[in-house]
Structures are given as structure tokens and as C-alpha cells.
Amino acid sequence: MLISSLALIGSVATPVGPVAAGLIIERWGATEALLTIGLVMLIVAAGTTASRTIRHLPSLADAAHSTT
């Protein structure tokens, strides 16, 4: 149930990205839009890297063995 809900949210949100990017490019121009999107990606990557929970996830092999 959870996975199907996440898939539904993902499929609904998919068209939003190109529309938002088009609006940003139209309003700010291509260079500013790309720099802004790059900055957002950098912030997300830094936040993910700094997250103790993400850094200490079990390996896929350990996770597979714990579910069987």
C-alpha cells in the first residue's frame, strides 16, 4: 500500500518539474535558472551527506538478510 501511494505521488508530481523549470527559465533567464537549480541540488546533496541517518543505513546485503 505504501509503495503504491509513493508511486502515485511520484507520477502526479512528474509533470510539475518541467512546468516549474519552464516558468523559472522564462522569468529569470537560462543562466540564472540553471545556477539556482544547481544551488538547490548542492544544498540537497549537502543535507543528505550530513544526515546521520542516511550515512548509517545498513548495506543492501544486510537489509536483504534481515527481511528473510
Secondary structure, 3 states (H helix, E strand, C coil): CHHHHHHHHHHHHCCHHHHHHHHHHHHHCHHHHHHHHHHHHHHHHHHHHHCHHHHCCCCHHHHHHHHC
